[in-house]
Amino acid sequence: MLNVALGLEHEAIAAYQIGAESKLLKPEVLKVAVAFQGHHKGHRDALAATVKKLGGTPVEAKAIADYAKALNAGALKDQAGVVGLAIKLELGPPTPIWASSRPSKTRPWPRSPAASPPTRPCTGPP
């Protein structure tokens, strides 16, 4: 499971790199994208270290071209498209490049916290 999460971090890092190199982002938006990419790099490093600590081999990142193809980066034409892709990746399920690592129908991806219904505070038994 940690390697699945690590693979998703690799994908996010690549997506932000593709967006940054697209020349479609205004400077203030590019600054935010690079900051988000930095957060994903921190997650990647922590996950890779944990996998190693547990005796495993961290999954390697794919080539940037593989991510670009899976993310349909060639279709990005403007800043709104790049930002939309970032939102989709941050809130939605992973793209097909990691499809083999996805949980089954009986173990679906959890919904994003923003899309989840509100929960009641934990105050003891109902």
Buried (B, 14 or more C-beta within 10 A) or exposed (E): EBBBBBBBBBBBBBBBBBBBEBEBBEEEBBEEBBEBBEEBBEBBEBBBEBBEEEEEEBBEBBEBEEBBBBBEBEEBEEBEBBBEBBEEBEEEBBBEBBEEBBEEEEEEEEEEEEEEEEEEEEEEEE
